[in-house]
Amino acid sequence: MSKVLNEISKHLKNKDFEKLLHLLEEIEMKSHMIEDERPVQPLYLEQMICYVLTNRLTEARFFYKRLPKQQKKNKHLSAMWKILQLLWNKENGGNLQVIPSVKKHHWPEQSRIYIDSMIESFRNRIVALIGRAYSSVSMSTVALLLGFSEEDTTDIVIQYGWKVDQKTVYPKPLLEKQKTVDVDQLQQLTEYVVALEKN
């Protein structure tokens, strides 16, 4: 039991949600087996959040459907279900309502690091969306979308190199991250081609 908990802690500390999700899925599967002693009870809420953090929304939907009935009555899992519904409803701006919805709910303390990671992930996505969608936007709108006060939002957008003029923000697309990804992909492709030529 302590080995599993140590693994969960390690993946959580490293924010390796892919490995963490895999481990939580294993725990869930073992919980359905008939055993005298189960090592760890499934962490349903944390598993659902990991599906969201790894952008596996369809799997999250099926996960919710297979939850035991009593778990579906859990207020935290119900809140996560509503957040998933917002994510599926992209056409109506569901993504932009996620952070306010997450912040509005009172999550259990043991899930705090998962929730904080989820908020950070959505903020990064929203910042990228704002950078692509707007040449100028009101500070109040950006603050609302990011879930910060206007004062904190000013500090954050300046870190991205965006200009602020009184109550207006002038976003720029976040190209640097994309360039890094493209260079990394090109490097991997180059190594792959070189390896093929050697054979």
Buried (B, 14 or more C-beta within 10 A) or exposed (E): EEEBEEBBEEBBEEEEBEBBBEBBBBBBEBBEEEEEEBEBEBBBBBBBBBBBBBEBEEBBBEBBEEBEEEBEEBEBBBBBBEBBEBBEEEEEEBBBBBBEBBEEBEBEEEBEBBBEBBBEBBBEBBBBBBBEEBEEBEBEBBBBBBBBEEEEBBEBBEEBEBEBEEEEBEBBEBEEEEEEEEEEEEEEEEEEEEEEEEE
